[in-house]
Amino acid sequence: KMKRFCATFISKRSFASFAPAPDAARVIVVGSGRMGQIRSSLVFANPRFELAGIVDVDLHRASQLAGTFRTRPFESLEEALRDQTDQIDGIVVSSPTFTHREVIEVAAENGISVFTEKPVDETADKILDLFRVAQNAGIDLCCGFQRRFDASYAAAAAAVHTGQTGNPISANIVFADHPCPPKEFLLSGGGNIFMDLSAHDVDFIMHALNDTVVSVYATGTSSTDELAAADVHDNATMTMKFSKGAVVSFFMSRSATYGYDQRCEIFGEKGMVSVLNEHAHSAVLSNGDGIHLSKLQHSFPQRFHQAFASELDVFADTLLMQKPWPVTEADCVRVQKVADAARLSCQVGEVVHLSYDDDDDDDNFENDVKLPQMELAIN
C-alpha cells in the first residue's frame, strides 16, 4: 500500500538517476503520515538532497517509509542525530502541528535549519517564540506556504506585482476540499475550518496584494445536525478588508463532490488575473450529448505536486547556497492572526479589526484585535 502511494510522486526513471549530488544536503524527514510520505518521495527524487532518515513515534510506519526510500527509521530526532556519522544539514518537519515545537527546539540545539509544514505552531504568540529560538541558534526556520511555489499562483502574483492588473480592488477565492475528511476527524479537534483550511490562501492573497488584512468578518454553516450540535462548521466564508482598500471574499468547504476545487481571481483597475482549476486530464469529448471534461484533480497531493517539489528545491537553495527563505517570520505570524481573527469573528458574530504594529515585540494576540463595542474574549 505504501509503495503504491509513493509511486504517485516518483517518475519511472531508473533509481540510479536519483543518486544524490556530491554536495547534496543531508536531511531527515520527521513524520511518516500523508505529508511525510509526499516530502520523503520528493527529497529522495531530488539529487540536491540525501535522505538520511525518517523519524516517527510509530516505528513500524517509519520503517515502511524508510524501506521504500533506502534510508533508516528512527523513533525520535535525537536518536536519528546520534546515529549519523556525517553532518545533517536540514530537518523537514511533516508531523502534526503540536509536535513542531519539540522538533524545532532539538534542531536549534544542534544548529540545524528546519523546513516545516504550516503552521509553525498553534498560535501567533507560539510562532513568534519559535522564530526567536531559531534566531538565537542561528538557524533558518522555513515555513511552507505552497501556493507561492505553484506555477499558476506565482504567475498570478507576478501579474499583480508588475502592475498588469492595475491597483487591486477585489479578489475572490474558493477552496473546496476533496475528499471530505472523516467525520471523526472533524468532531475530535481537527474541525475548525478557519484554522485548518484558510492559511495557504490567506498567505497567498496577502503576498499577491503586497498588503495586510485590517479587518475580518467570518461566518460558517454545518451541513449535518451532528456537526451543528458540536459547533463544527464544514462550510465557511471570510470577508477580508486590506489596508490599501481591497476587499477579498473567501469561501471554504470541506467537500466538493467533483474533485479538488481551488480557484482565485484578482480584479484590478486595469484588468483581472485568475488561477483556474486543474483537471485530472486534459482530454475533452465533444458529441451530441455536450462537452465532456474530466473531474478536477483528486486532492492536494495531485494538484500541488509541482509546488511541493519547488518548495523543497528552494529549501535546498537555503541550505546549500544560503539564499534567504521567501516566507518571513512576519508572514507566518500575520497569517495566523488572520485565522485567529476569523475564528473569533465567527464565534461572536462581529467584524474583528487587526493591527500589526507590534508583531516583533508583543506576545499577546488580544492587543492586536479590536471588536466594536465588545470586550474581547478568546477561548
Protein Blocks (a to p, Z undefined) as FASTA:
>chain_A
ZZmmmmmmpcfbdfklmpccfkbccdddedjbfklmmmmmmmmmpmkbccfbdcdfblml
mmmmmmmnopaddfbfklmmmmpmbdcfbdcdfbdfklmmmmmmmmmmnopacdddddfb
lbfklmmmmmmmmmmnopacddddfklmpmklmmmmmmmmnopnopafbdcddddddddd
dfklmmnopapmklmmmmmmmmmmmmmnopadfbdcdddddfbfklmmnopafbdcdddd
dfkopacdddddfbdfkbccdddddddfkbccddddddfblcdcddfkbccdddddfblm
lmmmmmmmmmmmmmmmmmmnopacfbdfklmmmmmmmmmmmmmmmmnopacdddfklmmm
pcbfklmpccehiacddZZ
